[in-house]
Amino acid sequence: MGAEDEVVAIMVVLLVDDRQALFALLDSQGSINRMGSGLIDGGLDLLDRDMFVGVVNEDLFQQLRGKISPAVNAFLGHQLNEANPMGKLCELKVAVKYANGRDAASVWRYGSESEKPHPGIVTFVQETIQITEPWFQEQKAMVTRASQAE
């Protein structure tokens, strides 16, 4: 794999009934965007609906890029739709951008009570949340402190 095939950005988006439950975007320059916790039912606080944007140490991106498994790569470029989704309609998109400008995505449409995406994809989404969670919680805490100081 050449340098032009190096992943330079990763995005994970989860929509539940057309509402964004998760948005995470990291790039090799240290840019980070995060909104939501990926929860399908409940458990959201008011700040989970806010988009936080910032710059972090590039190690965060490197850590996430290292989690791209063969299963994630195998599904890039594919769209999979559950024939008879049950429960809330979910759309999960995992996308990467390469150094040469090319991008690829895996899109899964399914029901919250149906068969979920491939376990490798689910694991990658969970790892994305876990890796970005400390930064996300820090941003939410700063907003809370700022609003309490007013």
N, CA, C and O atoms as a GROMACS GRO file, in nm:
protein
  600
    1MET      N    1   0.085  -0.118   0.000
    1MET     CA    2   0.000   0.000   0.000
    1MET      C    3   0.089   0.124   0.000
    1MET      O    4   0.172   0.140   0.089
    2GLY      N    5   0.072   0.211  -0.099
    2GLY     CA    6   0.153   0.331  -0.112
    2GLY      C    7   0.101   0.445  -0.026
    2GLY      O    8  -0.006   0.436   0.033
    3ALA      N    9   0.180   0.553  -0.022
    3ALA     CA   10   0.141   0.669   0.058
    3ALA      C   11   0.010   0.729   0.009
    3ALA      O   12  -0.067   0.784   0.089
    4GLU      N   13  -0.017   0.719  -0.121
    4GLU     CA   14  -0.143   0.775  -0.173
    4GLU      C   15  -0.264   0.697  -0.124
    4GLU      O   16  -0.376   0.748  -0.127
    5ASP      N   17  -0.242   0.574  -0.079
    5ASP     CA   18  -0.352   0.492  -0.026
    5ASP      C   19  -0.365   0.503   0.126
    5ASP      O   20  -0.445   0.431   0.187
    6GLU      N   21  -0.288   0.591   0.186
    6GLU     CA   22  -0.293   0.609   0.331
    6GLU      C   23  -0.423   0.680   0.368
    6GLU      O   24  -0.461   0.778   0.304
    7VAL      N   25  -0.491   0.631   0.472
    7VAL     CA   26  -0.613   0.693   0.520
    7VAL      C   27  -0.576   0.823   0.592
    7VAL      O   28  -0.492   0.823   0.682
    8VAL      N   29  -0.640   0.933   0.551
    8VAL     CA   30  -0.611   1.064   0.611
    8VAL      C   31  -0.731   1.124   0.683
    8VAL      O   32  -0.718   1.227   0.749
    9ALA      N   33  -0.849   1.061   0.672
    9ALA     CA   34  -0.967   1.107   0.744
    9ALA      C   35  -1.063   0.990   0.762
    9ALA      O   36  -1.073   0.901   0.677
   10ILE      N   37  -1.134   0.993   0.874
   10ILE     CA   38  -1.231   0.888   0.907
   10ILE      C   39  -1.358   0.955   0.957
   10ILE      O   40  -1.352   1.047   1.040
   11MET      N   41  -1.472   0.909   0.906
   11MET     CA   42  -1.600   0.963   0.949
   11MET      C   43  -1.695   0.848   0.982
   11MET      O   44  -1.702   0.749   0.910
   12VAL      N   45  -1.768   0.864   1.092
   12VAL     CA   46  -1.872   0.769   1.132
   12VAL      C   47  -1.999   0.850   1.160
   12VAL      O   48  -1.997   0.945   1.238
   13VAL      N   49  -2.109   0.811   1.096
   13VAL     CA   50  -2.236   0.880   1.113
   13VAL      C   51  -2.344   0.776   1.138
   13VAL      O   52  -2.354   0.677   1.065
   14LEU      N   53  -2.426   0.798   1.240
   14LEU     CA   54  -2.541   0.712   1.268
   14LEU      C   55  -2.666   0.798   1.274
   14LEU      O   56  -2.675   0.891   1.354
   15LEU      N   57  -2.761   0.765   1.187
   15LEU     CA   58  -2.893   0.829   1.189
   15LEU      C   59  -2.993   0.729   1.242
   15LEU      O   60  -2.990   0.612   1.205
   16VAL      N   61  -3.080   0.774   1.329
   16VAL     CA   62  -3.189   0.691   1.382
   16VAL      C   63  -3.318   0.767   1.356
   16VAL      O   64  -3.337   0.877   1.406
   17ASP      N   65  -3.406   0.707   1.277
   17ASP     CA   66  -3.528   0.775   1.233
   17ASP      C   67  -3.496   0.915   1.180
   17ASP      O   68  -3.563   1.013   1.214
   18ASP      N   69  -3.392   0.923   1.096
   18ASP     CA   70  -3.348   1.046   1.029
   18ASP      C   71  -3.294   1.153   1.125
   18ASP      O   72  -3.276   1.268   1.085
   19ARG      N   73  -3.269   1.116   1.250
   19ARG     CA   74  -3.206   1.209   1.345
   19ARG      C   75  -3.065   1.161   1.373
   19ARG      O   76  -3.041   1.041   1.393
   20GLN      N   77  -2.974   1.253   1.374
   20GLN     CA   78  -2.835   1.216   1.396
   20GLN      C   79  -2.813   1.175   1.541
   20GLN      O   80  -2.835   1.254   1.634
   21ALA      N   81  -2.768   1.050   1.560
   21ALA     CA   82  -2.738   0.999   1.694
   21ALA      C   83  -2.587   1.001   1.720
   21ALA      O   84  -2.543   0.996   1.834
   22LEU      N   85  -2.508   1.007   1.612
   22LEU     CA   86  -2.363   1.010   1.624
   22LEU      C   87  -2.303   1.070   1.499
   22LEU      O   88  -2.344   1.039   1.387
   23PHE      N   89  -2.206   1.157   1.520
   23PHE     CA   90  -2.123   1.207   1.412
   23PHE      C   91  -1.982   1.219   1.470
   23PHE      O   92  -1.961   1.286   1.570
   24ALA      N   93  -1.887   1.154   1.407
   24ALA     CA   94  -1.747   1.164   1.448
   24ALA      C   95  -1.663   1.176   1.322
   24ALA      O   96  -1.678   1.097   1.228
   25LEU      N   97  -1.574   1.273   1.321
   25LEU     CA   98  -1.484   1.295   1.208
   25LEU      C   99  -1.348   1.331   1.264
   25LEU      O  100  -1.335   1.425   1.342
   26LEU      N  101  -1.249   1.256   1.224
   26LEU     CA  102  -1.111   1.284   1.263
   26LEU      C  103  -1.025   1.284   1.138
   26LEU      O  104  -1.051   1.208   1.044
   27ASP      N  105  -0.922   1.369   1.137
   27ASP     CA  106  -0.830   1.364   1.024
   27ASP      C  107  -0.686   1.365   1.072
   27ASP      O  108  -0.658   1.387   1.190
   28SER      N  109  -0.597   1.340   0.980
   28SER     CA  110  -0.456   1.322   1.014
   28SER      C  111  -0.389   1.451   1.060
   28SER      O  112  -0.278   1.447   1.113
   29GLN      N  113  -0.454   1.564   1.041
   29GLN     CA  114  -0.400   1.693   1.086
   29GLN      C  115  -0.442   1.725   1.230
   29GLN      O  116  -0.398   1.824   1.287
   30GLY      N  117  -0.526   1.640   1.287
   30GLY     CA  118  -0.570   1.660   1.425
   30GLY      C  119  -0.707   1.722   1.440
   30GLY      O  120  -0.753   1.745   1.552
   31SER      N  121  -0.775   1.749   1.328
   31SER     CA  122  -0.912   1.803   1.337
   31SER      C  123  -1.005   1.696   1.392
   31SER      O  124  -0.992   1.578   1.360
   32ILE      N  125  -1.098   1.739   1.476
   32ILE     CA  126  -1.197   1.647   1.532
   32ILE      C  127  -1.332   1.716   1.536
   32ILE      O  128  -1.342   1.834   1.568
   33ASN      N  129  -1.436   1.640   1.503
   33ASN     CA  130  -1.576   1.682   1.514
   33ASN      C  131  -1.648   1.568   1.582
   33ASN      O  132  -1.626   1.452   1.549
   34ARG      N  133  -1.734   1.600   1.676
   34ARG     CA  134  -1.809   1.493   1.743
   34ARG      C  135  -1.942   1.549   1.790
   34ARG      O  136  -1.950   1.659   1.844
   35MET      N  137  -2.045   1.468   1.768
   35MET     CA  138  -2.180   1.496   1.816
   35MET      C  139  -2.244   1.364   1.850
   35MET      O  140  -2.231   1.268   1.774
   36GLY      N  141  -2.314   1.357   1.961
   36GLY     CA  142  -2.390   1.240   1.997
   36GLY      C  143  -2.307   1.126   2.053
   36GLY      O  144  -2.184   1.126   2.048
   37SER      N  145  -2.380   1.028   2.106
   37SER     CA  146  -2.317   0.912   2.170
   37SER      C  147  -2.351   0.782   2.100
   37SER      O  148  -2.305   0.675   2.141
   38GLY      N  149  -2.430   0.790   1.994
   38GLY     CA  150  -2.466   0.670   1.920
   38GLY      C  151  -2.576   0.589   1.985
   38GLY      O  152  -2.603   0.476   1.944
   39LEU      N  153  -2.641   0.645   2.086
   39LEU     CA  154  -2.748   0.572   2.154
   39LEU      C  155  -2.877   0.579   2.072
   39LEU      O  156  -2.918   0.687   2.028
   40ILE      N  157  -2.938   0.465   2.054
   40ILE     CA  158  -3.061   0.460   1.976
   40ILE      C  159  -3.181   0.502   2.060
   40ILE      O  160  -3.270   0.572   2.011
   41ASP      N  161  -3.184   0.460   2.185
   41ASP     CA  162  -3.296   0.493   2.273
   41ASP      C  163  -3.247   0.559   2.401
   41ASP      O  164  -3.168   0.501   2.476
   42GLY      N  165  -3.295   0.680   2.424
   42GLY     CA  166  -3.271   0.747   2.552
   42GLY      C  167  -3.125   0.767   2.586
   42GLY      O  168  -3.036   0.745   2.505
   43GLY      N  169  -3.102   0.811   2.709
   43GLY     CA  170  -2.970   0.830   2.761
   43GLY      C  171  -2.898   0.954   2.710
   43GLY      O  172  -2.782   0.975   2.742
   44LEU      N  173  -2.965   1.035   2.631
   44LEU     CA  174  -2.902   1.154   2.577
   44LEU      C  175  -2.914   1.270   2.675
   44LEU      O  176  -3.020   1.293   2.733
   45ASP      N  177  -2.805   1.344   2.692
   45ASP     CA  178  -2.819   1.470   2.763
   45ASP      C  179  -2.831   1.579   2.657
   45ASP      O  180  -2.807   1.554   2.539
   46LEU      N  181  -2.867   1.698   2.698
   46LEU     CA  182  -2.893   1.805   2.601
   46LEU      C  183  -2.772   1.837   2.515
   46LEU      O  184  -2.787   1.872   2.398
   47LEU      N  185  -2.652   1.825   2.570
   47LEU     CA  186  -2.532   1.858   2.494
   47LEU      C  187  -2.494   1.752   2.392
   47LEU      O  188  -2.408   1.777   2.307
   48ASP      N  189  -2.555   1.634   2.398
   48ASP     CA  190  -2.526   1.531   2.298
   48ASP      C  191  -2.570   1.575   2.159
   48ASP      O  192  -2.520   1.522   2.059
   49ARG      N  193  -2.661   1.667   2.150
   49ARG     CA  194  -2.710   1.716   2.020
   49ARG      C  195  -2.624   1.829   1.965
   49ARG      O  196  -2.645   1.874   1.852
   50ASP      N  197  -2.528   1.877   2.045
   50ASP     CA  198  -2.438   1.984   2.000
   50ASP      C  199  -2.318   1.924   1.927
   50ASP      O  200  -2.266   1.819   1.965
   51MET      N  201  -2.275   1.991   1.822
   51MET     CA  202  -2.156   1.952   1.748
   51MET      C  203  -2.036   2.025   1.807
   51MET      O  204  -2.036   2.148   1.817
   52PHE      N  205  -1.936   1.950   1.847
   52PHE     CA  206  -1.813   2.007   1.899
   52PHE      C  207  -1.704   1.989   1.795
   52PHE      O  208  -1.689   1.881   1.738
   53VAL      N  209  -1.629   2.095   1.771
   53VAL     CA  210  -1.525   2.096   1.669
   53VAL      C  211  -1.397   2.146   1.734
   53VAL      O  212  -1.399   2.244   1.809
   54GLY      N  213  -1.286   2.081   1.704
   54GLY     CA  214  -1.161   2.126   1.762
   54GLY      C  215  -1.041   2.063   1.693
   54GLY      O  216  -1.051   2.003   1.586
   55VAL      N  217  -0.929   2.080   1.759
   55VAL     CA  218  -0.803   2.022   1.713
   55VAL      C  219  -0.742   1.949   1.831
   55VAL      O  220  -0.735   2.001   1.942
   56VAL      N  221  -0.697   1.827   1.805
   56VAL     CA  222  -0.636   1.744   1.909
   56VAL      C  223  -0.500   1.695   1.860
   56VAL      O  224  -0.463   1.715   1.744
   57ASN      N  225  -0.429   1.632   1.948
   57ASN     CA  226  -0.303   1.569   1.912
   57ASN      C  227  -0.332   1.466   1.804
   57ASN      O  228  -0.430   1.392   1.813
   58GLU      N  229  -0.248   1.460   1.702
   58GLU     CA  230  -0.267   1.369   1.590
   58GLU      C  231  -0.266   1.222   1.632
   58GLU      O  232  -0.311   1.135   1.557
   59ASP      N  233  -0.216   1.195   1.753
   59ASP     CA  234  -0.213   1.058   1.802
   59ASP      C  235  -0.354   0.998   1.811
   59ASP      O  236  -0.371   0.878   1.795
   60LEU      N  237  -0.454   1.082   1.838
   60LEU     CA  238  -0.591   1.033   1.846
   60LEU      C  239  -0.634   0.973   1.712
   60LEU      O  240  -0.693   0.866   1.707
   61PHE      N  241  -0.603   1.044   1.605
   61PHE     CA  242  -0.635   0.993   1.472
   61PHE      C  243  -0.557   0.865   1.443
   61PHE      O  244  -0.612   0.768   1.392
   62GLN      N  245  -0.428   0.865   1.476
   62GLN     CA  246  -0.345   0.747   1.452
   62GLN      C  247  -0.400   0.626   1.526
   62GLN      O  248  -0.401   0.514   1.475
   63GLN      N  249  -0.446   0.650   1.648
   63GLN     CA  250  -0.504   0.541   1.727
   63GLN      C  251  -0.628   0.484   1.658
   63GLN      O  252  -0.644   0.362   1.649
   64LEU      N  253  -0.715   0.573   1.609
   64LEU     CA  254  -0.836   0.527   1.541
   64LEU      C  255  -0.802   0.460   1.408
   64LEU      O  256  -0.858   0.356   1.375
   65ARG      N  257  -0.711   0.518   1.333
   65ARG     CA  258  -0.673   0.459   1.205
   65ARG      C  259  -0.620   0.316   1.224
   65ARG      O  260  -0.642   0.229   1.140
   66GLY      N  261  -0.551   0.294   1.334
   66GLY     CA  262  -0.500   0.161   1.365
   66GLY      C  263  -0.609   0.059   1.393
   66GLY      O  264  -0.583  -0.061   1.394
   67LYS      N  265  -0.731   0.105   1.417
   67LYS     CA  266  -0.845   0.017   1.445
   67LYS      C  267  -0.920  -0.025   1.318
   67LYS      O  268  -1.015  -0.103   1.325
   68ILE      N  269  -0.878   0.027   1.203
   68ILE     CA  270  -0.943  -0.013   1.078
   68ILE      C  271  -0.903  -0.158   1.049
   68ILE      O  272  -0.789  -0.187   1.012
   69SER      N  273  -0.998  -0.246   1.068
   69SER     CA  274  -0.973  -0.390   1.056
   69SER      C  275  -0.996  -0.437   0.911
   69SER      O  276  -1.051  -0.363   0.829
   70PRO      N  277  -0.953  -0.559   0.882
   70PRO     CA  278  -0.985  -0.616   0.750
   70PRO      C  279  -1.136  -0.617   0.724
   70PRO      O  280  -1.179  -0.600   0.610
   71ALA      N  281  -1.217  -0.637   0.828
   71ALA     CA  282  -1.363  -0.637   0.810
   71ALA      C  283  -1.412  -0.499   0.767
   71ALA      O  284  -1.498  -0.489   0.679
   72VAL      N  285  -1.358  -0.393   0.827
   72VAL     CA  286  -1.398  -0.258   0.787
   72VAL      C  287  -1.358  -0.236   0.642
   72VAL      O  288  -1.440  -0.190   0.562
   73ASN      N  289  -1.235  -0.268   0.606
   73ASN     CA  290  -1.189  -0.251   0.468
   73ASN      C  291  -1.272  -0.332   0.369
   73ASN      O  292  -1.299  -0.287   0.258
   74ALA      N  293  -1.314  -0.452   0.409
   74ALA     CA  294  -1.389  -0.540   0.319
   74ALA      C  295  -1.524  -0.480   0.280
   74ALA      O  296  -1.575  -0.506   0.171
   75PHE      N  297  -1.583  -0.399   0.368
   75PHE     CA  298  -1.716  -0.344   0.340
   75PHE      C  299  -1.712  -0.203   0.282
   75PHE      O  300  -1.816  -0.152   0.240
   76LEU      N  301  -1.595  -0.140   0.277
   76LEU     CA  302  -1.587  -0.007   0.216
   76LEU      C  303  -1.628  -0.018   0.070
   76LEU      O  304  -1.584  -0.108  -0.002
   77GLY      N  305  -1.711   0.075   0.027
   77GLY     CA  306  -1.760   0.073  -0.110
   77GLY      C  307  -1.891  -0.004  -0.126
   77GLY      O  308  -1.942  -0.018  -0.237
   78HIS      N  309  -1.945  -0.054  -0.015
   78HIS     CA  310  -2.069  -0.132  -0.021
   78HIS      C  311  -2.182  -0.064   0.056
   78HIS      O  312  -2.160   0.003   0.157
   79GLN      N  313  -2.302  -0.082   0.004
   79GLN     CA  314  -2.423  -0.037   0.072
   79GLN      C  315  -2.508  -0.159   0.097
   79GLN      O  316  -2.539  -0.234   0.005
   80LEU      N  317  -2.546  -0.178   0.222
   80LEU     CA  318  -2.624  -0.296   0.258
   80LEU      C  319  -2.756  -0.253   0.322
   80LEU      O  320  -2.758  -0.174   0.416
   81ASN      N  321  -2.865  -0.306   0.269
   81ASN     CA  322  -2.998  -0.270   0.317
   81ASN      C  323  -3.068  -0.394   0.370
   81ASN      O  324  -3.077  -0.496   0.302
   82GLU      N  325  -3.118  -0.386   0.492
   82GLU     CA  326  -3.197  -0.495   0.548
   82GLU      C  327  -3.331  -0.499   0.476
   82GLU      O  328  -3.395  -0.395   0.458
   83ALA      N  329  -3.374  -0.615   0.434
   83ALA     CA  330  -3.497  -0.629   0.356
   83ALA      C  331  -3.621  -0.588   0.435
   83ALA      O  332  -3.708  -0.519   0.383
   84ASN      N  333  -3.630  -0.631   0.560
   84ASN     CA  334  -3.747  -0.602   0.643
   84ASN      C  335  -3.704  -0.547   0.778
   84ASN      O  336  -3.708  -0.618   0.878
   85PRO      N  337  -3.661  -0.420   0.781
   85PRO     CA  338  -3.613  -0.365   0.908
   85PRO      C  339  -3.725  -0.356   1.012
   85PRO      O  340  -3.837  -0.316   0.982
   86MET      N  341  -3.690  -0.395   1.134
   86MET     CA  342  -3.786  -0.388   1.246
   86MET      C  343  -3.733  -0.287   1.347
   86MET      O  344  -3.613  -0.279   1.371
   87GLY      N  345  -3.824  -0.211   1.407
   87GLY     CA  346  -3.785  -0.109   1.504
   87GLY      C  347  -3.756   0.022   1.433
   87GLY      O  348  -3.803   0.048   1.323
   88LYS      N  349  -3.677   0.105   1.500
   88LYS     CA  350  -3.642   0.234   1.444
   88LYS      C  351  -3.547   0.215   1.326
   88LYS      O  352  -3.457   0.131   1.329
   89LEU      N  353  -3.569   0.294   1.222
   89LEU     CA  354  -3.484   0.285   1.104
   89LEU      C  355  -3.349   0.350   1.134
   89LEU      O  356  -3.342   0.464   1.178
   90CYS      N  357  -3.242   0.276   1.108
   90CYS     CA  358  -3.106   0.321   1.134
   90CYS      C  359  -3.027   0.322   1.004
   90CYS      O  360  -3.044   0.236   0.919
   91GLU      N  361  -2.941   0.422   0.991
   91GLU     CA  362  -2.846   0.425   0.881
   91GLU      C  363  -2.709   0.456   0.940
   91GLU      O  364  -2.689   0.560   1.002
   92LEU      N  365  -2.617   0.365   0.919
   92LEU     CA  366  -2.481   0.379   0.970
   92LEU      C  367  -2.387   0.393   0.851
   92LEU      O  368  -2.390   0.312   0.758
   93LYS      N  369  -2.304   0.496   0.856
   93LYS     CA  370  -2.206   0.518   0.750
   93LYS      C  371  -2.068   0.527   0.812
   93LYS      O  372  -2.044   0.606   0.904
   94VAL      N  373  -1.977   0.446   0.760
   94VAL     CA  374  -1.836   0.451   0.797
   94VAL      C  375  -1.762   0.488   0.670
   94VAL      O  376  -1.770   0.416   0.570
   95ALA      N  377  -1.690   0.599   0.672
   95ALA     CA  378  -1.622   0.647   0.552
   95ALA      C  379  -1.477   0.682   0.582
   95ALA      O  380  -1.443   0.724   0.693
   96VAL      N  381  -1.394   0.664   0.483
   96VAL     CA  382  -1.254   0.703   0.493
   96VAL      C  383  -1.216   0.784   0.370
   96VAL      O  384  -1.274   0.768   0.263
   97LYS      N  385  -1.118   0.870   0.389
   97LYS     CA  386  -1.062   0.947   0.278
   97LYS      C  387  -0.914   0.913   0.272
   97LYS      O  388  -0.847   0.905   0.375
   98TYR      N  389  -0.866   0.893   0.151
   98TYR     CA  390  -0.726   0.856   0.129
   98TYR      C  391  -0.645   0.978   0.088
   98TYR      O  392  -0.700   1.080   0.045
   99ALA      N  393  -0.513   0.969   0.103
   99ALA     CA  394  -0.423   1.079   0.071
   99ALA      C  395  -0.436   1.125  -0.074
   99ALA      O  396  -0.412   1.242  -0.104
  100ASN      N  397  -0.473   1.035  -0.164
  100ASN     CA  398  -0.487   1.072  -0.305
  100ASN      C  399  -0.621   1.140  -0.336
  100ASN      O  400  -0.650   1.171  -0.451
  101GLY      N  401  -0.702   1.165  -0.233
  101GLY     CA  402  -0.831   1.232  -0.250
  101GLY      C  403  -0.948   1.138  -0.268
  101GLY      O  404  -1.063   1.180  -0.257
  102ARG      N  405  -0.920   1.013  -0.296
  102ARG     CA  406  -1.027   0.913  -0.313
  102ARG      C  407  -1.093   0.887  -0.177
  102ARG      O  408  -1.027   0.896  -0.073
  103ASP      N  409  -1.221   0.856  -0.180
  103ASP     CA  410  -1.287   0.817  -0.056
  103ASP      C  411  -1.369   0.691  -0.078
  103ASP      O  412  -1.401   0.655  -0.192
  104ALA      N  413  -1.403   0.626   0.031
  104ALA     CA  414  -1.482   0.502   0.025
  104ALA      C  415  -1.567   0.497   0.151
  104ALA      O  416  -1.526   0.543   0.258
  105ALA      N  417  -1.686   0.440   0.136
  105ALA     CA  418  -1.777   0.432   0.250
  105ALA      C  419  -1.850   0.300   0.252
  105ALA      O  420  -1.868   0.233   0.150
  106SER      N  421  -1.890   0.265   0.370
  106SER     CA  422  -1.977   0.150   0.395
  106SER      C  423  -2.105   0.206   0.453
  106SER      O  424  -2.101   0.277   0.554
  107VAL      N  425  -2.218   0.176   0.392
  107VAL     CA  426  -2.346   0.227   0.440
  107VAL      C  427  -2.437   0.110   0.472
  107VAL      O  428  -2.456   0.020   0.391
  108TRP      N  429  -2.492   0.112   0.592
  108TRP     CA  430  -2.579   0.004   0.641
  108TRP      C  431  -2.714   0.065   0.677
  108TRP      O  432  -2.721   0.161   0.754
  109ARG      N  433  -2.821   0.009   0.621
  109ARG     CA  434  -2.958   0.050   0.658
  109ARG      C  435  -3.026  -0.071   0.720
  109ARG      O  436  -3.034  -0.177   0.659
  110TYR      N  437  -3.073  -0.053   0.843
  110TYR     CA  438  -3.128  -0.165   0.920
  110TYR      C  439  -3.225  -0.112   1.024
  110TYR      O  440  -3.238   0.009   1.040
  111GLY      N  441  -3.292  -0.200   1.094
  111GLY     CA  442  -3.382  -0.162   1.202
  111GLY      C  443  -3.317  -0.184   1.338
  111GLY      O  444  -3.234  -0.274   1.354
  112SER      N  445  -3.355  -0.102   1.434
  112SER     CA  446  -3.295  -0.114   1.568
  112SER      C  447  -3.325  -0.249   1.633
  112SER      O  448  -3.254  -0.292   1.724
  113GLU      N  449  -3.431  -0.316   1.586
  113GLU     CA  450  -3.468  -0.447   1.640
  113GLU      C  451  -3.435  -0.559   1.542
  113GLU      O  452  -3.482  -0.672   1.558
  114SER      N  453  -3.356  -0.529   1.442
  114SER     CA  454  -3.320  -0.626   1.338
  114SER      C  455  -3.174  -0.665   1.352
  114SER      O  456  -3.106  -0.627   1.447
  115GLU      N  457  -3.130  -0.743   1.255
  115GLU     CA  458  -2.989  -0.778   1.250
  115GLU      C  459  -2.905  -0.652   1.231
  115GLU      O  460  -2.937  -0.567   1.148
  116LYS      N  461  -2.800  -0.642   1.310
  116LYS     CA  462  -2.712  -0.524   1.307
  116LYS      C  463  -2.608  -0.540   1.196
  116LYS      O  464  -2.596  -0.647   1.136
  117PRO      N  465  -2.532  -0.434   1.170
  117PRO     CA  466  -2.421  -0.446   1.074
  117PRO      C  467  -2.320  -0.551   1.118
  117PRO      O  468  -2.323  -0.600   1.232
  118HIS      N  469  -2.231  -0.584   1.029
  118HIS     CA  470  -2.126  -0.683   1.056
  118HIS      C  471  -2.056  -0.648   1.189
  118HIS      O  472  -2.031  -0.531   1.216
  119PRO      N  473  -2.023  -0.749   1.270
  119PRO     CA  474  -1.958  -0.723   1.400
  119PRO      C  475  -1.830  -0.640   1.389
  119PRO      O  476  -1.799  -0.563   1.480
  120GLY      N  477  -1.755  -0.654   1.281
  120GLY     CA  478  -1.634  -0.574   1.264
  120GLY      C  479  -1.664  -0.426   1.249
  120GLY      O  480  -1.589  -0.341   1.297
  121ILE      N  481  -1.775  -0.396   1.184
  121ILE     CA  482  -1.820  -0.256   1.169
  121ILE      C  483  -1.867  -0.203   1.303
  121ILE      O  484  -1.831  -0.092   1.342
  122VAL      N  485  -1.948  -0.282   1.373
  122VAL     CA  486  -1.998  -0.241   1.504
  122VAL      C  487  -1.882  -0.213   1.600
  122VAL      O  488  -1.883  -0.114   1.672
  123THR      N  489  -1.782  -0.301   1.599
  123THR     CA  490  -1.665  -0.283   1.685
  123THR      C  491  -1.592  -0.154   1.650
  123THR      O  492  -1.550  -0.081   1.740
  124PHE      N  493  -1.577  -0.125   1.521
  124PHE     CA  494  -1.509  -0.003   1.480
  124PHE      C  495  -1.585   0.121   1.527
  124PHE      O  496  -1.524   0.218   1.571
  125VAL      N  497  -1.717   0.118   1.518
  125VAL     CA  498  -1.798   0.231   1.564
  125VAL      C  499  -1.781   0.247   1.715
  125VAL      O  500  -1.764   0.359   1.763
  126GLN      N  501  -1.784   0.138   1.789
  126GLN     CA  502  -1.764   0.145   1.934
  126GLN      C  503  -1.626   0.199   1.967
  126GLN      O  504  -1.612   0.278   2.061
  127GLU      N  505  -1.524   0.158   1.892
  127GLU     CA  506  -1.389   0.209   1.916
  127GLU      C  507  -1.379   0.357   1.883
  127GLU      O  508  -1.308   0.431   1.951
  128THR      N  509  -1.450   0.401   1.780
  128THR     CA  510  -1.452   0.543   1.745
  128THR      C  511  -1.510   0.624   1.861
  128THR      O  512  -1.456   0.728   1.899
  129ILE      N  513  -1.621   0.576   1.916
  129ILE     CA  514  -1.683   0.644   2.030
  129ILE      C  515  -1.586   0.645   2.148
  129ILE      O  516  -1.565   0.749   2.211
  130GLN      N  517  -1.528   0.530   2.179
  130GLN     CA  518  -1.438   0.519   2.294
  130GLN      C  519  -1.316   0.611   2.280
  130GLN      O  520  -1.278   0.677   2.376
  131ILE      N  521  -1.256   0.616   2.163
  131ILE     CA  522  -1.136   0.697   2.142
  131ILE      C  523  -1.167   0.846   2.150
  131ILE      O  524  -1.086   0.923   2.202
  132THR      N  525  -1.283   0.889   2.101
  132THR     CA  526  -1.318   1.031   2.102
  132THR      C  527  -1.394   1.074   2.226
  132THR      O  528  -1.413   1.194   2.249
  133GLU      N  529  -1.437   0.979   2.308
  133GLU     CA  530  -1.522   1.010   2.423
  133GLU      C  531  -1.456   1.104   2.525
  133GLU      O  532  -1.522   1.198   2.570
  134PRO      N  533  -1.330   1.083   2.565
  134PRO     CA  534  -1.272   1.176   2.663
  134PRO      C  535  -1.274   1.321   2.613
  134PRO      O  536  -1.306   1.412   2.689
  135TRP      N  537  -1.238   1.342   2.486
  135TRP     CA  538  -1.240   1.476   2.430
  135TRP      C  539  -1.383   1.530   2.428
  135TRP      O  540  -1.406   1.646   2.464
  136PHE      N  541  -1.479   1.449   2.386
  136PHE     CA  542  -1.619   1.490   2.378
  136PHE      C  543  -1.671   1.530   2.516
  136PHE      O  544  -1.736   1.634   2.529
  137GLN      N  545  -1.643   1.450   2.617
  137GLN     CA  546  -1.689   1.481   2.752
  137GLN      C  547  -1.623   1.609   2.805
  137GLN      O  548  -1.686   1.687   2.876
  138GLU      N  549  -1.497   1.630   2.769
  138GLU     CA  550  -1.427   1.753   2.809
  138GLU      C  551  -1.493   1.876   2.747
  138GLU      O  552  -1.508   1.978   2.813
  139GLN      N  553  -1.531   1.865   2.622
  139GLN     CA  554  -1.598   1.977   2.554
  139GLN      C  555  -1.733   2.006   2.621
  139GLN      O  556  -1.767   2.122   2.644
  140LYS      N  557  -1.808   1.902   2.651
  140LYS     CA  558  -1.938   1.920   2.716
  140LYS      C  559  -1.920   1.983   2.854
  140LYS      O  560  -1.999   2.068   2.894
  141ALA      N  561  -1.817   1.941   2.926
  141ALA     CA  562  -1.792   1.996   3.060
  141ALA      C  563  -1.755   2.144   3.051
  141ALA      O  564  -1.796   2.223   3.136
  142MET      N  565  -1.676   2.182   2.950
  142MET     CA  566  -1.640   2.324   2.934
  142MET      C  567  -1.764   2.410   2.907
  142MET      O  568  -1.776   2.520   2.961
  143VAL      N  569  -1.855   2.360   2.825
  143VAL     CA  570  -1.978   2.433   2.795
  143VAL      C  571  -2.062   2.445   2.922
  143VAL      O  572  -2.119   2.552   2.950
  144THR      N  573  -2.072   2.337   2.999
  144THR     CA  574  -2.149   2.339   3.123
  144THR      C  575  -2.090   2.440   3.221
  144THR      O  576  -2.164   2.519   3.281
  145ARG      N  577  -1.957   2.438   3.237
  145ARG     CA  578  -1.893   2.533   3.329
  145ARG      C  579  -1.915   2.677   3.283
  145ARG      O  580  -1.942   2.764   3.365
  146ALA      N  581  -1.904   2.702   3.154
  146ALA     CA  582  -1.922   2.836   3.100
  146ALA      C  583  -2.064   2.884   3.122
  146ALA      O  584  -2.085   3.001   3.157
  147SER      N  585  -2.163   2.796   3.104
  147SER     CA  586  -2.302   2.839   3.123
  147SER      C  587  -2.334   2.860   3.271
  147SER      O  588  -2.418   2.944   3.304
  148GLN      N  589  -2.269   2.787   3.360
  148GLN     CA  590  -2.290   2.804   3.504
  148GLN      C  591  -2.225   2.933   3.554
  148GLN      O  592  -2.270   2.990   3.653
  149ALA      N  593  -2.119   2.978   3.486
  149ALA     CA  594  -2.049   3.098   3.526
  149ALA      C  595  -2.124   3.225   3.486
  149ALA      O  596  -2.097   3.333   3.539
  150GLU      N  597  -2.217   3.211   3.394
  150GLU     CA  598  -2.292   3.330   3.346
  150GLU      C  599  -2.394   3.377   3.445
  150GLU      O  600  -2.464   3.474   3.420
   0.00000   0.00000   0.00000
